[in-house]
C-alpha cells in the first residue's frame, strides 16, 4: 500500500520565523510530529512517504504514486489543507484526515473521505484494516486516551532533516490546569500522560542518528504538568546529553509556576534546557481570574520571569488582549509589563474562542459567537467582545507596533543578557561553518540592509561591551528579531489596517465584569474548577 502523508502549507506567522530562517538557511521551523507518529503506526509492509509542503511542493506525481493520502493539519493551515484534499480527489485518491483541525471541528472536514478524531494510537490499526478490506468508515473517534508508553518512535528517517530549524519530541500529553480559552485540555485531558525516560531517549537516539544537531523542542503543552515524572526523566536526559557532548539545545513549554521549583529548574539546566515558553497572558488579575488561570495569580509574574532568566532559562511568553474584564487601559499595561520584563519574544494575540473549548461553549450559550475560528489571530475576534471592537483593534495594533519597535525589542534583549548568569556555561555549539554563515548573513541583512540597522549596531556594541562571552545568545536574539520586527511591520500592520478599514462603527460595549480576587475567593474558584473535572484525579499542586 503506497501511503503519502502530507503536511499542508503554513501561512506566515510569528511562530514560523520565516524571515529569521532566511538568515539560518532552513526551510521550516519544525517537522509534523503527528504525521511522523502516524507513519510509525502504519503496517510495516506499507510503503510510506512524508511530504512537508513547508519544505517541498506537492506534485501531481506524488499524488499519482499514492494509493491513500493522509493529511494532518492545524486550523491555521486550513486553506492549504482543503486544497490538498481537492487535488488528491482529482486523482481519485482516498483521503484520511486528522490532527488538531479535524479533531476540534470535524464538520469542517466534510470534504475528506475519512476523519480521525482524537489521538491515533488505538485507531490506526482498525483504520488500516478497513482500508485494505475496502470498508473504510467516515469517522474513527478515540473513545479513550491512549497509554503513551506504547507510542512508537516517530519516523524521523522520513525527513529531510537538514531542512528544519528545530526537531520536535513529545514527553507528555495533557495539562492539569483549566484555562477557559485552551482547547488542549479538551483534546488531551487534564491528567498528563508521560512516556518513560528510556522511551524518550530512544527518540533522542533516532534524531541523533539522523544527523540532526541543533534546537530540540519538547512539544509538551505543559512540560511540568506531571512534575514528578519530569523530575524522574531529566537526570536521564542529562546523562545522555553529557555522553553525546550536548548535541541539542532544548526548549519547551511550561506553566509559570516552574519558577517556584528550584530543583526542577536546576534539573532542566543540567539536561541542556536553555529557554521556555510560558503563557503569561496578561498582567490583569481580573482577566486571569476570568479565564481561570489560577496558577498565574499565585506569584509575582515579573519576579518569576526574572528568576528564570537569572538562572539561565530565557523566557518566551504568550499574551492575550480582549478578555471580558479588559478595558482600554490594558494595552498600555501589557506594554509596560512586557517592556519591564526580560521577554524579548512576546507573542500577543487577540482572544479567540477555539472550537470545543470552555470559552467557545460559554460564548455560544451567551449568543456571542459570530464566526468560526480561522486560526488567524490578527483580525477580528470571532465573538462579540465587551470592549468596543474598534478600540480593541486600534489598541492591539499600537501595542504590537510599540513592542516590535526595534529599539524596544533590543532593549528587552539587553535586559536578558544583563540578567544572564555569568557562571552558566553554554554547552551546545552549532557547527562552526553554520554559525559563521549565519553570523555573516545576520550582519549583512540587519547591519547593512535593514532600515533599523542603527538600532541593531547599538545593540551589538552594547552586548559586545557588556557580555562578549554571550555572543551566540545575542546573535540568536538578533536573528529572532529580524523575523519579529519585519513580520510585525511588513505583514501584521497592513493586515490590521485592512481589517480596521472594514469597520465603520463601534460595537456597543457590553458591561465589564468585576472579579473578587481575595484569597478566599481564589480558593473557592480553585475548588469549583476541580469539581468540574470529569475524571477523579489528584491535581498537581498549583505552587
C-alpha positions in Angstrom: 0.0 0.0 0.0 1.6 3.3 -1.2 0.8 5.8 1.6 1.5 9.5 1.2 1.5 11.7 4.4 1.0 15.4 3.6 1.6 18.4 5.9 -0.1 21.4 4.3 1.4 24.8 3.9 1.6 27.1 7.0 0.9 30.8 6.2 3.4 33.2 7.6 3.1 33.6 11.4 5.1 34.9 14.4 5.8 31.2 15.2 7.1 30.3 11.7 10.2 32.5 12.0 10.1 32.9 8.2 12.3 36.0 8.0 14.8 34.6 10.5 15.1 31.4 8.5 16.4 33.4 5.6 19.4 34.0 7.8 19.7 30.4 9.1 19.0 28.8 5.7 16.3 26.5 7.0 13.1 25.7 5.1 10.8 25.1 8.0 10.8 25.6 11.8 9.5 22.2 12.8 8.5 18.9 11.1 5.0 17.5 11.5 5.4 15.3 14.6 1.9 14.0 14.5 2.3 12.6 10.9 5.7 11.1 11.8 4.0 9.3 14.7 1.2 8.1 12.3 3.8 6.8 9.9 5.3 4.7 12.7 1.9 3.2 13.5 1.2 2.1 9.9 1.7 -1.6 8.9 5.4 -2.4 8.3 4.7 -3.7 4.8 3.2 -0.4 3.6 5.4 2.0 1.6 5.4 5.4 3.3 6.4 8.8 2.1 6.2 12.1 4.0 5.7 15.3 2.1 6.0 18.5 4.1 4.8 21.4 1.9 6.9 23.8 4.0 9.9 22.1 2.6 8.9 21.0 -0.9 5.9 21.4 -3.2 3.2 18.7 -3.5 3.5 17.5 -7.1 1.0 15.6 -9.2 3.5 12.8 -9.4 3.3 12.4 -5.7 -0.4 12.0 -5.7 -0.4 9.6 -8.7 2.1 7.4 -6.7 -0.1 7.1 -3.7 -2.9 4.6 -3.0 -4.1 6.5 0.0 -3.4 10.0 1.3 -3.2 11.0 4.9 -3.4 14.8 5.7 -2.8 16.3 9.1 -3.4 20.0 9.9 -4.0 22.7 12.4 -6.6 25.4 11.9 -4.1 27.9 10.6 -3.3 25.5 7.7 -6.9 25.1 6.6 -6.7 26.8 3.2 -3.9 24.6 2.0 -5.4 21.6 3.8 -8.7 21.8 1.8 -6.7 22.3 -1.4 -4.7 19.2 -0.8 -7.9 17.2 -0.3 -9.3 18.6 -3.5 -6.2 17.8 -5.5 -6.0 14.2 -4.1 -9.6 13.6 -5.0 -8.9 14.9 -8.6 -6.7 11.8 -8.9 -9.3 9.5 -7.4 -7.4 9.0 -4.1 -8.9 8.2 -0.8 -8.1 10.9 1.7 -7.9 10.4 5.5 -7.5 13.5 7.7 -6.6 14.0 11.3 -4.9 16.4 13.7 -6.0 19.4 15.7 -8.2 21.0 13.0 -10.3 17.9 12.1 -10.4 16.8 15.8 -11.8 20.1 17.2 -14.0 20.9 14.2 -14.8 17.6 12.4 -17.7 19.1 10.5 -15.4 21.4 8.6 -13.7 18.4 7.0 -16.8 17.2 5.2 -14.7 17.1 2.0 -12.5 14.2 3.3 -13.3 10.6 2.9 -12.5 9.7 6.5 -11.8 11.8 9.6 -9.7 10.5 12.5 -10.9 12.3 15.7 -8.5 12.4 18.6 -5.3 10.6 19.3 -4.4 8.0 16.7 -2.6 5.2 18.5 -5.6 3.0 19.0 -7.4 4.0 15.8 -4.8 3.4 13.1 -4.9 -0.4 13.3 -8.6 -0.8 12.7 -8.5 2.0 10.1 -5.7 0.3 8.1 -7.6 -3.0 8.2 -10.7 -1.3 6.8 -8.6 0.5 4.1 -7.3 -2.9 2.9 -10.7 -4.5 3.0 -12.5 -1.6 1.3 -14.7 -1.0 4.3 -13.5 2.4 5.5 -15.8 4.4 7.7 -16.5 8.1 7.5 -15.2 8.7 11.1 -13.0 7.0 13.6 -13.1 8.5 17.1 -10.9 7.7 20.0 -13.1 6.6 22.9 -10.3 6.8 25.5 -6.9 8.4 25.8 -4.1 6.0 24.9 -1.2 4.9 27.0 1.6 7.0 25.5 4.2 4.5 26.8 3.0 2.3 23.9 3.5 5.1 21.3 6.2 4.2 18.8 9.3 6.2 17.9 8.3 8.7 15.2 9.7 8.1 11.7 12.4 10.8 11.8 14.1 8.8 9.0 11.4 10.1 6.6 12.5 13.7 7.0 14.9 15.9 5.0 16.4 16.5 8.4 18.7 19.4 7.3 15.7 21.4 6.3 14.5 22.1 9.8 15.4 24.7 12.3 14.2 22.5 15.2 13.1 19.0 15.7 10.2 18.1 18.0 9.8 15.3 20.5 7.0 14.7 23.0 7.3 13.5 26.6 3.8 14.2 27.8 0.2 15.0 26.7 -2.3 16.9 28.8 -2.3 19.7 31.3 -3.7 19.8 34.9 -4.9 23.3 34.7 -8.3 24.7 33.5 -7.7 27.8 31.4 -11.0 28.7 29.8 -9.7 29.6 26.4 -7.5 26.5 26.0 -8.5 23.5 23.8 -5.5 21.3 24.9 -7.3 20.1 28.0 -10.3 19.2 25.8 -8.2 17.2 23.4 -5.6 15.6 25.7 -7.3 15.8 29.1 -6.3 17.2 32.4 -4.3 14.1 33.5 -0.8 14.4 32.0 0.3 11.1 30.5 4.0 10.7 30.1 6.4 8.5 28.2 9.2 6.6 30.0 12.7 8.1 30.2 14.0 5.2 28.1 11.3 5.8 25.5 12.2 9.5 25.2 15.9 8.7 24.9 15.2 6.3 22.1 13.7 9.2 20.2 16.7 11.3 21.0 18.9 8.5 19.6 16.8 8.4 16.4 17.1 12.1 15.9 20.9 12.0 16.6 21.3 9.1 14.2 19.5 11.1 11.5 22.4 13.6 11.8 20.5 16.5 13.4 22.4 18.9 15.7 20.6 21.9 16.9 17.4 23.1 18.6 15.2 20.3 20.1 11.7 21.3 21.1 9.8 19.3 23.7 6.4 20.0 22.3 4.5 19.2 25.6 1.7 21.6 26.2 2.9 21.8 29.8 6.2 20.1 30.4 5.8 20.3 34.1 2.2 19.2 34.1 3.4 16.0 35.8 6.1 17.4 38.0 7.2 14.1 39.4 7.6 12.4 36.1 9.6 15.4 34.7 12.0 15.2 37.7 12.5 11.5 37.1 13.2 11.9 33.4 15.5 14.9 33.5 18.6 13.2 35.1 18.4 10.5 32.4 18.4 13.2 29.7 21.3 15.0 31.4 23.3 11.7 31.4 22.5 11.2 27.7 23.4 14.8 26.8 26.8 14.6 28.6 27.6 11.3 26.9 26.8 12.8 23.4 28.6 16.1 24.2 25.4 18.1 24.2 24.3 17.8 20.5 20.9 19.6 21.3 19.8 22.9 22.7 16.5 22.1 24.3 13.4 24.3 24.8 9.9 23.6 25.8 6.5 25.0 27.1 5.6 25.1 30.8 3.4 26.9 33.2 4.9 29.9 35.1 4.8 28.0 38.4 8.1 26.4 37.1 9.7 29.5 38.7 8.7 28.3 42.2 10.6 25.0 41.9 14.3 25.5 42.2 15.1 21.8 42.0 13.2 21.4 38.7 14.9 24.4 37.2 18.3 23.1 38.1 17.5 19.7 36.6 16.4 21.3 33.4 19.6 23.3 33.2 21.7 20.3 33.8 19.8 18.5 31.0 20.6 21.2 28.5 17.4 23.3 28.5 18.0 27.0 27.6 14.6 28.5 27.1 10.9 28.0 27.8 7.6 29.4 26.5 5.1 30.3 29.2 1.6 31.6 29.0 1.6 34.8 31.0 -1.5 36.1 29.1 -2.0 39.3 31.0 -0.9 41.4 34.0 -4.5 41.9 34.8 -5.6 39.9 37.8 -9.2 40.4 36.9 -8.7 38.9 33.4 -6.6 36.0 34.9 -9.4 35.2 37.3 -12.0 35.4 34.4 -10.1 32.9 32.4 -9.5 30.6 35.4 -5.7 30.9 35.0 -5.3 30.5 38.8 -1.7 29.4 38.7 -0.7 32.9 37.4 -2.4 34.5 40.3 -0.2 32.8 42.9 3.1 34.5 42.2 4.5 37.8 41.0 4.8 37.3 37.3 7.7 39.8 36.8 9.7 38.3 39.6 9.1 34.8 38.2 10.3 35.7 34.7 13.4 37.5 36.1 14.2 34.5 38.3 14.1 32.1 35.4 16.3 34.4 33.4 18.8 34.8 36.2 19.0 31.0 36.4 19.8 30.7 32.7 16.5 30.0 31.1 15.3 32.6 28.6 11.6 33.2 28.7 9.4 33.5 25.6 5.8 34.3 26.5 2.3 34.5 25.2 -0.1 37.3 25.9 -3.8 37.9 25.1 -5.9 41.0 24.8 -9.7 41.1 24.6 -10.8 39.4 27.7 -14.2 40.4 29.0 -12.5 42.1 32.0 -10.1 44.1 29.8 -10.7 47.8 29.2 -9.0 50.4 27.0 -6.1 50.6 29.5 -5.0 47.0 29.0 -2.8 47.8 26.1 -0.6 50.3 28.0 -0.5 47.8 30.9 0.6 45.0 28.6 3.3 47.1 27.0 4.7 48.3 30.4 4.7 44.8 31.8 6.4 43.2 28.8 9.0 46.0 28.4 9.9 45.8 32.0 10.2 42.0 31.9 13.1 40.2 30.2 10.8 38.7 27.5 12.2 39.6 24.0 9.7 37.4 22.1 6.3 38.4 23.4 3.6 36.7 21.3 0.5 38.9 21.7 -2.8 37.8 20.2 -6.5 38.9 20.3 -8.5 36.4 22.3 -10.2 33.8 20.1 -12.8 31.2 21.0 -11.4 27.9 19.9 -13.9 25.2 18.9 -14.5 22.8 21.7 -13.0 25.0 24.4 -14.9 26.1 27.6 -14.8 29.7 26.2 -16.5 28.5 23.0 -19.2 26.8 24.9 -19.8 29.8 27.2 -19.9 32.3 24.4 -22.2 30.0 22.4 -24.6 29.9 25.4 -24.4 33.7 25.7 -25.2 34.1 22.0 -21.9 36.0 21.4 -20.2 33.8 18.8 -20.2 35.5 15.4 -17.8 33.3 13.3 -15.8 30.1 13.1 -12.2 30.4 14.1 -9.8 30.6 11.1 -6.6 30.0 13.2 -5.7 33.7 12.5 -5.1 35.9 15.5 -4.5 39.2 13.6 -8.0 40.1 12.7 -11.5 40.5 14.1 -12.4 38.4 17.1 -14.8 35.5 16.4 -17.1 36.6 19.1 -18.8 39.8 20.3 -16.2 41.4 22.7 -17.2 43.5 25.6 -14.6 46.1 24.6 -15.7 48.0 21.5 -14.2 46.3 18.5 -12.6 49.5 17.1 -10.9 50.2 20.5 -9.7 46.6 20.6 -8.1 46.6 17.1 -6.7 50.1 17.5 -5.1 49.3 20.8 -3.8 45.9 19.6 -2.2 47.4 16.5 -0.4 50.1 18.6 0.7 47.6 21.1 2.3 45.4 18.5 4.0 48.3 16.8 5.4 49.6 20.1 6.6 46.1 21.2 8.4 45.5 17.9 9.8 48.9 17.5 13.5 47.8 17.0 14.8 49.8 19.9 12.1 48.4 22.3 12.9 44.8 21.1 16.7 45.2 21.5 16.2 46.8 24.9 14.4 43.7 26.1 17.2 41.5 24.7 19.8 43.5 26.6 17.8 43.1 29.8 18.0 39.3 29.3 21.8 39.5 28.7 22.4 41.6 31.8 20.5 39.2 34.0 22.0 36.1 32.5 24.2 34.2 34.9 27.9 34.7 34.2 28.8 31.3 35.6 26.4 29.4 33.3 28.4 27.6 30.6 26.9 27.4 27.0 27.3 23.7 26.4 25.7 23.5 23.0 27.6 24.7 20.0 26.4 24.9 16.4 28.9 23.6 13.8 31.4 26.3 13.1 30.6 26.7 9.4 26.8 27.0 10.1 27.4 29.5 12.9 29.8 31.6 10.8 27.5 31.7 7.8 24.5 32.8 10.0 26.6 35.5 11.6 27.8 37.0 8.3 24.3 36.9 6.8 22.9 38.5 10.0 25.4 41.3 9.9 24.7 41.9 6.2 21.0 41.8 6.4 20.4 43.6 9.8 23.6 45.7 9.9 23.6 46.9 6.3 20.3 46.4 4.6 17.7 46.7 7.4 16.0 50.1 7.9 16.7 49.5 11.7 20.4 49.0 11.2 21.4 51.7 13.7 19.4 50.1 16.4 21.0 46.8 15.5 24.5 48.1 15.7 23.8 49.9 19.0 22.6 46.6 20.4 25.6 44.6 19.2 28.0 47.3 20.5 26.4 47.3 24.0 26.3 43.5 24.1 29.9 43.1 23.0 31.0 45.7 25.6 29.0 44.2 28.5 28.7 40.5 27.8 31.1 39.4 25.0 31.0 35.8 26.2 27.3 35.6 25.3 27.9 36.2 21.6 25.9 33.1 20.4 23.0 34.2 22.5 22.7 37.8 21.4 23.2 36.8 17.7 20.3 34.4 18.2 18.3 37.2 19.7 19.1 39.4 16.7 18.1 36.6 14.3 14.8 36.2 16.1 14.3 40.0 16.0 14.7 40.1 12.2 11.5 38.0 12.0 9.6 39.6 14.8 10.3 43.1 13.6 9.8 42.5 9.9 6.7 40.4 10.3 5.1 42.9 12.6 5.7 45.9 10.3 5.6 44.3 6.9 2.8 41.8 7.4 0.7 42.3 10.5 0.3 46.0 10.4 -1.0 46.1 6.8 -3.4 43.3 7.6 -4.7 45.0 10.7 -5.1 48.3 8.8 -7.2 46.4 6.2 -9.4 45.0 8.9 -9.7 48.4 10.5 -10.9 49.9 7.2 -13.8 47.5 7.1 -15.2 48.6 10.5 -17.2 51.7 10.1 -18.8 51.6 13.5 -18.1 50.8 17.1 -19.7 47.7 18.5 -21.7 48.7 21.5 -19.7 47.9 24.7 -21.0 45.2 26.9 -20.7 45.8 30.6 -17.3 44.8 32.1 -17.3 42.1 34.7 -15.6 42.5 38.1 -13.9 39.7 40.0 -13.3 39.0 43.6 -9.6 38.5 44.0 -9.4 37.8 47.7 -7.6 34.6 48.8 -11.0 33.1 49.9 -12.5 33.7 46.5 -9.4 32.3 44.7 -9.6 29.1 46.8 -13.3 28.8 46.1 -12.6 29.2 42.4 -9.9 26.5 42.5 -12.3 24.2 44.3 -15.0 24.9 41.7 -12.5 24.1 38.9 -11.6 20.9 40.5 -15.2 19.8 41.0 -15.9 20.3 37.3 -13.4 17.7 36.2 -14.9 14.6 34.6 -12.0 12.4 35.9 -11.3 11.8 39.5 -7.6 12.6 39.7 -5.2 14.2 42.0 -4.1 17.5 40.6 -0.5 18.7 40.6 -0.1 21.4 43.3 -0.5 24.9 41.9 2.6 26.1 43.6 
